[in-house]
């Protein structure tokens, strides 16, 4: 019997685990075994359906819980100062009153910084509180868990790494530094406390973030919301191909015994044979892996290969970082935080997959700057509701880390930036995008509103509120605002999965895009600021310094898209794009177009005449992480 919290296996990690489980069950079948699979979850709303997707078996669902639980108190904090100052004050007050406390943050860097600030402000608590996150060595994590369990530690500051599955003893209080991104994660983290017959308290400290502020405006809706349905993308080809190679290395794939398994991934298997990564046996009945150790190139929690962070002086391993994060977290000159200590990255060795670091004591941290290009590859679905036209499809994203900024730890004042020359990262994913035709652009310009700023602001707000509709965090998403996209034929806003191949997030949002835009309108109406602030349209991840932004223009754009306002150019057709148009493939391989099906839409309306040259720097790519990354900053330019 294998027992595990079911909701652990969602998103990109869940997609990996689906394939690991299929490999395991395949080996069991080949050796005459048929294991029973038992899964438990206190928060999943679609547990039976999700378990069936994950395991490819039918499950019997048991819904009643007889577990006793003492009272739980929930506080919502709207900080008058910095949310991190409020968090530090809460940690000190709770520990001073003898309450064992766990603090959850939304980013590794904040986990490290909070721990560092606490040690500076309250040295007496320094030995009583630890920080915990992914990237720590396994022995470091086990030591922290033991110290919490046996009482040597009274508190811990953690990312989601301690959210579930680890019993760390009698905790009394939970502090959430920002809304965790889903109600499931909110109740899961809160549930780490009050497990020994005592009452517990959970405090949510709101960040100056659009989603946090939106939910605090509606506390009853927030506390009464159901948990989001679980999502996993078993059809993610980029993940499936790596697991197929591992499966073939574990035991040759047999066309007869593994028929259902191979049938589910037939196109991918065919591609691997054509690429000489899988080879057929002489009889053609088996498929063998040609790589010696494909497992080494597989990371279950992200994309790419794992890199080690080593001491430049001694060679000692400090930590690890996923291949999808390494270019942003461990580029030369980056400040890397580990267990409350600062390290300066001196060298990134791609051949040996290691970053060389040395201890440092600095008053600044670093953030990466990237450029990106996005190309539509395949149209999967399309919809039109009044003036609103939107699509779902596969896109190719190419990103380059082109530099980094130094910022003061206190106050985050910019100290300077440096350029970098690093290889690009390219991946394919799933996106939704909407069109903002010329008539809408002219309506905004007529009122002296900035079209690009309106697109940009609407994109920020939409990404920030996306977790209201789908089980995700804004860091799982990428976005781009473009006043003229050559494949769409007019202004456009793209929102896409930040994980290679997609994990079902964009599809969820596509089904409810009009509702999302309605919530964006409510957010903009409900914020008292005049020109935009972190509570509505400013993004902490914006790679262009939150410029340009136009709050009033964004609100008008949303009304135009939802048909609540009529464009000024009423004489022109409201729809500038022919949804039934046939995609035009590239003329030749020398045309400069990417390989694959590149979609363009033919347009016979007046909009087609709007084809002004776009200078480099006119277009801005915003809010876009690399696959699996929660913290990249991006900026883009196109030449058309």
VENTAZI-V357817 format. One record per backbone hydrogen bond with DSSP energy under -1.0 kcal/mol. CO is the residue of the C=O (numbers start at 1). NH is the residue of the N-H. If there is no record, write none. Layout:
BEGIN
co/nh
CO/NH
CO/NH
END
This chain:
BEGIN
co/nh
2/38
4/40
5/8
6/9
8/10
10/14
11/15
12/16
13/17
14/18
15/19
16/20
17/21
18/22
19/23
20/24
21/25
22/26
23/27
24/28
25/29
26/30
27/31
28/33
29/32
36/2
40/6
46/50
47/51
48/52
49/53
50/54
51/55
52/56
71/200
73/202
75/204
77/206
82/86
83/87
84/88
85/89
86/90
87/91
88/92
89/93
90/94
91/95
92/96
93/97
94/99
95/98
100/172
100/173
101/156
102/175
103/158
104/177
107/111
108/112
109/113
110/114
111/115
112/116
113/117
114/118
115/119
116/120
117/121
118/122
122/125
123/126
125/128
125/129
128/154
128/155
130/157
132/159
133/136
135/320
137/141
138/142
139/143
140/144
141/145
142/146
143/147
144/148
145/149
146/150
147/152
147/153
154/101
155/130
156/103
157/132
158/105
159/162
160/163
169/171
171/194
172/201
173/102
174/203
175/104
176/178
176/205
182/186
183/187
184/188
185/189
186/190
187/191
189/192
190/193
200/73
201/174
202/75
203/176
204/77
205/178
207/209
209/213
210/214
211/215
212/216
213/217
218/222
219/223
220/224
231/11
233/236
236/240
237/241
239/243
240/244
241/245
242/246
243/247
244/248
245/249
246/250
247/251
253/287
254/258
256/259
258/262
259/263
260/264
263/266
265/269
266/270
267/271
268/272
269/273
270/274
271/275
272/277
272/278
273/276
277/290
279/288
285/255
286/281
287/253
288/279
293/296
294/297
295/298
303/324
307/321
308/355
309/318
309/319
310/357
311/315
316/311
319/309
321/307
322/325
322/326
325/328
325/329
326/330
331/334
334/345
336/343
338/341
341/338
342/360
343/336
344/358
345/333
347/356
349/354
353/308
354/349
355/310
356/346
356/347
357/312
358/344
363/409
365/407
367/405
369/402
369/403
370/635
371/400
373/398
375/396
378/394
381/392
383/390
385/388
388/385
389/435
390/383
391/433
392/380
392/381
393/431
394/377
394/378
395/429
396/375
397/427
398/373
399/425
400/371
402/420
403/369
404/418
405/367
406/415
406/416
407/365
413/408
416/406
418/404
425/399
427/397
428/501
429/395
430/497
431/393
432/495
433/391
434/493
436/491
437/441
438/442
439/443
440/444
441/445
442/446
444/449
445/448
450/454
451/455
452/456
453/457
453/550
454/458
455/459
456/460
457/461
458/462
459/463
460/464
461/465
465/468
466/469
466/470
470/472
473/476
474/477
476/498
478/496
480/494
482/492
485/489
490/485
491/436
492/482
493/434
494/480
495/432
496/478
499/502
504/508
505/509
506/510
507/511
510/513
512/516
513/517
514/518
515/519
516/520
517/521
518/522
519/523
520/524
521/525
522/526
533/536
533/537
533/538
539/542
550/554
551/555
552/556
553/557
554/558
555/559
556/560
557/561
558/562
559/564
559/565
568/570
569/572
578/581
588/591
605/608
606/609
607/610
609/611
614/640
615/618
620/481
626/629
END
